[in-house]
Amino acid sequence: MTTQTQHLHRYLQCFSEFERVATGGELQWLSDLRRRAFARFCEVGFPTTHDEDWRFTDVSAISNTAFRLPRDARPIVTPQQIKPWRIEGALCQLVFINGFFAPELSVLDKLGKNLTVTGLAQVLSSNPKSIERHLGRYVDQQRDGFSALNTAFAEDGAYVHIPRGVVVQEPIHLLFVSVPDGSPIMSHPRTLIVADEDSQGTVVEEYLTMGVEPAFCNAVTELVAADNSVLSHYRIEREQASTFNISTLSMHQGRSANLASHSVLLGGALLRNNVHPVLAGEGGECLINGLFLGADRQHIDNYMLVEHASAHCASRQFYNGILDDHAHGVFHGRIIVHKDAQKTDAKQTNRNLLLSDDAQIDTKPQLEIHADDVKCTHGATIGQIDEEALFYLRSRGLDEVTSRKLLLLAFAGECVGRMKEGPIRKHVETLVNQHVLRFANTIPISKAS
């Protein structure tokens, strides 16, 4: 039996067991969606470096590990363990353990009647018709084997619905915690966010791991922003060094919708961050803003696919990376301007700092333009800490570690500064400060010091 066949056989066993007990198994539309997705996964399997979109990322560490669904969907986790990860100022916090909603660990007392924030499995049990027209419609499972695998095992995760005209001032915090139980486990959380016409809100997805055993989190989020809506989405990943995290965010924008996607990638053995907005209505605006910090032998891959499908839309991509030790970063940004998307205004920028001779970055900005009246630019830079700036700070009496920290914070601050003032930005600033201080302390001190 070949290795590929062994992998598929293992996942087939998992899927057969999953179908027998999964929430929503009696819903024909959902069963069909899952089966089509699993058939697609069996057809394409895991991507390899021969696939253009994955040429810089080897996922064999995932495909060769015998991950399985958790035996116990709800391992014992106490509120005291969750408390350090709460965000002050958030409207609510939904906690998910190995992809399953844990109401007893969540904070929901400030939710009003005009907002729906709950577990996806609860909606599949109580009101499946409310999500039938959205679930599985926006993510491209034909293109990506990981998205197909998530759809096949789609059962729980978060459902957020902001009704028409509702403005949610405080952020909605979704905390996904992987808790290994003695052997390599996998989870496939599915999140659906629907913002109706003229609504506003902020949703934060945060991913982390308890324990040091291998874990594989394969998350998919579908975000629907209706006409004139304003929505900010944050993805914060700070996994353990033994965790693999593949995340996909598929966004669909209506007329004059304004979307902002902020990614902060800080931890994990292998991270793949897919962001795919489709500007489907005229006058839409989209900001894709990201910061990734890698050390040791981390591999952090950022794949952006921005589709301009309507006229008079604007998109901005800004991604900054800082890499130390043997870390490997990837930025592949692709902008597609369709034939009818005249008057498109798109800009893409990737900037990277390498702090060691062994750190590596592969960057590939890409434009594909089928319209003739557009304004599109792209660019990428790779460099090291500016020695002249470092000398200037040291000449003002600062020690080398402090000087390096200030320069790194300024570089990272370009991305943090694009985030709206408030509790989430404060939370991100704290996390970035911790990581930057670690970088500053581990960089070899120059002979001049």
C-alpha positions in Angstrom: 0.0 0.0 0.0 1.5 3.4 -1.0 1.9 6.2 1.5 -0.8 8.3 -0.2 -3.2 5.4 -0.1 -2.4 4.8 3.6 -3.2 8.4 4.4 -6.5 8.3 2.5 -7.5 5.0 4.2 -6.8 6.5 7.6 -9.0 9.5 6.9 -11.7 7.3 5.3 -11.9 5.4 8.6 -12.2 8.7 10.5 -14.9 10.0 8.1 -16.9 6.8 8.3 -16.9 7.0 12.1 -17.7 10.8 12.0 -20.7 10.4 9.7 -22.4 8.0 12.1 -22.4 10.5 15.0 -22.0 14.0 13.6 -24.5 16.7 14.4 -26.8 17.4 11.4 -26.3 14.0 9.9 -30.1 13.9 9.2 -29.9 17.0 7.0 -29.6 15.9 3.4 -28.0 19.2 2.2 -25.3 19.0 4.9 -24.6 15.2 4.3 -24.3 15.9 0.6 -21.9 18.8 1.3 -19.7 16.7 3.5 -19.6 13.8 1.2 -18.8 15.9 -1.9 -16.0 17.6 0.1 -14.5 14.3 1.3 -14.7 12.9 -2.3 -12.8 16.0 -3.4 -10.2 15.5 -0.7 -9.7 11.9 -1.8 -9.2 13.1 -5.3 -6.6 15.8 -4.6 -5.1 14.7 -1.3 -2.7 16.9 0.6 -0.9 19.5 -1.5 2.8 19.1 -2.3 5.5 21.4 -3.4 4.7 20.5 -7.0 1.5 22.6 -6.6 2.2 26.2 -7.5 0.3 27.6 -4.5 2.3 25.4 -2.1 5.7 25.4 -3.8 7.5 26.8 -0.7 5.7 24.8 1.9 6.1 21.0 2.6 3.1 19.7 4.5 4.5 16.1 4.7 4.8 16.5 8.5 1.0 16.8 8.6 0.2 14.1 6.0 2.7 11.6 7.5 1.3 11.9 11.1 -1.5 9.7 12.2 -3.8 12.4 13.4 -7.2 11.4 14.6 -10.4 13.0 15.9 -10.3 13.4 19.7 -11.7 10.5 21.7 -13.3 12.9 24.1 -14.6 16.0 22.4 -14.7 17.8 25.7 -11.5 17.2 27.8 -11.4 18.7 31.2 -10.5 22.4 31.0 -11.3 24.7 33.9 -12.4 28.4 33.7 -9.2 29.3 35.7 -7.1 27.9 32.8 -9.0 30.0 30.3 -9.0 33.2 32.4 -5.5 34.4 31.3 -6.6 34.3 27.7 -9.6 36.6 28.1 -9.6 40.0 26.4 -10.6 42.9 28.6 -13.3 45.0 26.9 -14.6 42.2 24.7 -18.4 41.9 24.3 -18.2 38.2 24.8 -15.8 35.2 24.6 -16.8 31.9 23.1 -14.4 29.1 23.9 -13.9 26.0 21.7 -12.0 23.0 22.9 -10.7 20.8 20.1 -13.2 22.6 17.8 -16.3 22.1 20.0 -18.2 24.9 21.7 -17.8 24.9 25.5 -20.6 27.1 26.9 -19.5 26.5 30.5 -16.1 28.1 29.7 -17.5 31.0 27.7 -18.6 34.5 28.8 -21.9 35.4 27.1 -23.8 37.5 29.7 -23.4 40.8 27.8 -25.0 39.5 24.6 -28.2 41.3 23.6 -31.2 40.1 21.7 -30.2 41.8 18.4 -27.1 39.6 18.0 -26.5 35.9 17.4 -23.2 34.5 18.7 -23.2 30.8 19.4 -21.8 27.4 18.4 -22.4 26.2 14.9 -23.6 22.7 16.1 -26.3 24.4 18.1 -27.6 26.1 15.0 -27.5 22.9 13.0 -29.6 21.3 15.7 -32.1 24.1 16.3 -32.3 26.3 13.1 -30.3 24.8 10.2 -32.3 26.7 7.6 -30.8 30.0 8.8 -27.3 28.9 7.6 -28.1 26.6 4.7 -27.7 29.2 2.1 -24.3 30.3 3.4 -22.5 27.3 4.8 -20.0 25.9 2.2 -20.9 28.5 -0.5 -17.8 30.8 -0.3 -14.8 28.6 0.5 -13.2 27.0 -2.6 -12.9 23.4 -1.6 -12.2 22.4 -5.3 -9.0 24.3 -5.1 -7.7 23.4 -1.7 -7.5 19.9 -0.2 -7.4 21.3 3.4 -10.6 23.3 2.9 -12.2 20.2 1.5 -11.1 18.2 4.5 -12.5 20.8 6.8 -15.9 20.8 5.0 -16.0 17.1 5.2 -15.7 17.2 9.0 -17.7 20.4 9.5 -19.7 20.1 12.6 -19.0 22.7 15.2 -17.3 26.1 15.4 -18.7 29.6 15.7 -21.8 31.2 14.1 -22.0 35.0 14.3 -24.9 36.9 12.8 -25.1 40.7 13.0 -28.6 41.8 11.8 -29.4 44.7 9.5 -28.5 48.1 10.9 -27.0 46.7 14.1 -23.7 48.3 15.2 -21.7 46.2 17.6 -19.1 48.4 19.3 -17.2 45.8 21.4 -15.3 42.9 19.8 -16.6 39.4 19.7 -13.8 37.0 20.8 -13.7 33.4 19.6 -11.0 31.4 21.4 -10.0 28.0 19.9 -7.9 25.8 22.1 -6.3 22.5 21.1 -6.0 20.1 24.0 -4.0 16.9 22.9 -5.1 13.7 24.8 -2.0 11.5 24.6 -1.8 11.1 20.9 -1.8 13.4 17.8 -5.3 14.9 17.4 -6.9 17.0 14.7 -9.8 19.5 14.8 -11.6 21.1 11.9 -13.5 24.2 13.4 -15.8 25.9 11.0 -16.9 29.5 11.5 -19.6 31.4 9.7 -19.9 35.2 10.1 -22.8 37.0 8.4 -23.1 40.8 8.6 -26.3 42.0 7.1 -26.9 45.3 5.3 -25.7 48.5 7.1 -24.3 46.5 10.1 -20.9 46.9 11.8 -18.8 44.7 14.0 -15.5 43.2 15.0 -14.7 39.5 15.3 -11.5 38.0 16.7 -10.4 34.4 16.2 -7.5 33.4 18.5 -5.8 30.0 18.3 -3.6 28.3 20.9 -2.6 24.9 22.3 -2.5 23.5 25.8 0.3 20.9 26.2 3.3 19.9 24.0 1.9 16.9 22.1 1.3 17.2 18.4 -1.9 18.8 17.3 -3.4 19.7 13.9 -5.9 22.5 13.7 -7.5 23.0 10.2 -9.8 26.0 10.5 -12.1 27.5 7.8 -14.0 30.8 8.2 -16.6 32.0 5.8 -17.4 35.7 6.1 -20.3 37.4 4.3 -20.4 41.2 4.3 -23.7 42.5 2.8 -24.1 45.9 1.2 -22.8 48.9 3.2 -21.6 46.8 6.1 -18.4 47.5 7.9 -16.5 44.6 9.5 -13.1 43.9 11.0 -11.8 40.4 11.3 -8.7 39.5 13.4 -6.9 36.1 13.4 -4.3 35.6 16.1 -2.3 32.4 16.1 0.1 31.7 19.0 0.3 27.9 18.9 2.9 25.6 20.6 6.0 24.5 18.7 4.4 21.0 18.2 1.2 22.4 16.6 0.3 22.6 12.9 -2.3 25.3 12.0 -3.9 25.7 8.5 -6.4 28.5 8.4 -8.6 29.8 5.6 -10.6 33.0 5.6 -13.0 33.3 2.6 -14.7 36.7 2.4 -17.6 37.8 0.2 -18.3 41.6 0.0 -21.4 43.3 -1.2 -21.8 46.8 -2.7 -19.9 49.4 -0.7 -19.0 46.9 2.0 -15.8 47.8 3.9 -13.8 44.8 5.3 -10.5 44.7 7.2 -8.6 41.4 7.8 -5.8 41.5 10.3 -3.5 38.5 10.9 -1.0 38.2 13.7 1.0 34.9 13.4 3.3 34.2 16.4 3.7 30.5 17.1 3.4 27.0 15.8 5.6 24.5 13.9 3.9 25.1 10.6 1.3 27.9 9.9 -0.5 28.5 6.7 -2.6 31.6 6.5 -5.0 31.7 3.5 -7.0 34.9 3.0 -9.4 35.1 0.0 -11.6 38.1 -0.3 -14.0 38.5 -3.3 -15.1 42.1 -3.9 -18.4 41.2 -5.6 -20.2 44.5 -5.3 -19.3 47.9 -6.7 -17.6 50.4 -4.4 -16.2 47.8 -2.0 -13.0 48.4 0.1 -10.8 45.7 1.6 -7.7 46.0 3.8 -5.5 42.9 4.3 -3.0 43.6 7.0 -0.7 41.1 8.5 2.3 40.6 10.8 4.3 37.3 11.2 7.1 36.7 13.6 9.1 33.5 13.3 12.0 31.9 15.3 13.7 28.5 15.8 12.5 26.3 12.9 9.0 27.7 12.4 7.5 27.8 9.0 5.0 30.6 8.4 3.2 30.7 5.0 0.9 33.5 4.0 -1.2 33.1 0.8 -3.4 36.0 -0.3 -5.8 35.7 -3.2 -7.7 39.0 -3.8 -10.4 38.9 -6.5 -11.8 42.1 -7.8 -15.0 41.1 -9.5 -16.8 44.4 -9.7 -16.0 48.0 -10.7 -14.8 50.9 -8.5 -13.4 48.7 -5.7 -10.2 49.2 -3.7 -7.9 46.8 -1.9 -4.7 47.2 0.1 -2.4 44.4 1.2 0.3 45.1 3.8 2.3 42.2 5.3 5.4 42.5 7.4 7.6 39.6 8.6 10.4 39.3 11.1 12.4 36.0 11.1 15.1 34.8 13.3 17.2 31.6 13.8 16.2 29.0 11.1 12.7 30.3 10.6 11.2 30.2 7.1 8.6 32.7 5.9 6.5 32.8 2.8 4.4 35.5 1.2 2.5 34.7 -1.9 0.1 37.6 -2.8 -2.0 37.3 -5.8 -4.5 40.0 -7.1 -6.9 39.0 -9.9 -8.8 41.8 -11.6 -11.7 40.4 -13.6 -12.9 41.8 -16.9 -15.8 43.8 -15.5 -13.8 45.3 -12.6 -12.9 48.6 -14.2 -11.6 51.4 -12.0 -10.0 49.0 -9.7 -7.4 50.4 -7.3 -5.2 47.7 -5.7 -1.9 47.8 -3.9 0.2 45.1 -2.4 3.3 45.4 -0.2 5.4 42.8 1.6 8.3 43.9 3.8 10.6 41.5 5.7 13.5 41.6 8.2 15.9 38.7 8.6 17.7 38.7 11.9 20.0 35.7 11.2 21.9 34.3 8.3 19.9 31.1 8.5 16.5 32.7 8.3 14.7 32.5 5.0 11.9 34.3 3.2 10.3 33.5 -0.1 8.1 36.3 -1.5 6.0 36.3 -4.6 3.8 39.3 -5.3 1.6 38.7 -8.4 -0.9 40.6 -10.5 -3.4 39.1 -13.0 -5.3 41.9 -14.7 -8.1 41.3 -17.3 -9.5 44.9 -17.2 -7.9 47.9 -19.0 -8.8 50.8 -16.7 -7.1 50.0 -13.4 -4.4 51.2 -11.0 -2.5 48.2 -9.5 1.0 48.1 -7.8 2.9 45.5 -5.9 6.3 45.2 -4.3 8.5 43.4 -1.8 11.6 44.1 0.3 14.0 41.9 2.3 16.6 43.4 4.6 18.2 43.5 8.0 18.2 45.9 10.9 19.4 49.3 9.7 22.9 49.6 11.3 22.9 53.4 10.9 19.6 53.7 12.8 21.0 51.3 15.4 24.2 53.4 15.7 22.1 56.6 16.1 20.1 55.2 19.0 23.2 53.9 20.7 24.9 57.2 20.3 22.0 58.6 22.3 22.8 56.5 25.3 20.6 53.4 24.7 22.0 49.9 25.1 22.0 47.6 22.1 19.1 45.4 23.2 16.9 48.4 23.8 17.9 49.9 20.5 17.2 46.8 18.6 13.8 46.4 20.4 12.8 49.9 19.4 13.7 49.3 15.7 11.8 46.0 15.7 8.8 47.5 17.4 8.7 50.3 14.8 8.8 47.8 12.0 6.0 45.7 13.6 4.2 48.8 14.5 3.5 49.6 10.9 1.0 46.7 10.9 -0.3 47.2 14.4 -0.9 50.9 13.7 -3.5 49.9 11.0 -5.7 48.3 13.6 -8.4 50.3 15.2 -7.7 51.7 18.7 -9.4 49.6 21.3 -9.1 46.3 23.3 -7.9 44.1 20.4 -5.1 46.5 19.4 -4.0 46.7 23.0 -4.1 42.9 23.2 -2.0 42.6 20.0 0.5 45.2 21.2 1.1 43.2 24.4 1.7 39.9 22.4 4.0 41.6 19.9 6.0 43.4 22.6 6.7 40.0 24.3 7.9 38.4 21.0 10.0 41.4 19.9 11.7 41.5 23.3 12.7 37.9 22.8 14.1 38.7 19.4 16.1 41.6 20.8 17.5 39.5 23.6 18.6 36.7 21.4 20.3 38.7 18.6 24.1 38.5 19.1 25.4 41.6 20.6 27.8 43.4 18.2 31.5 43.5 19.0 31.3 47.3 19.4 29.1 47.0 22.5 
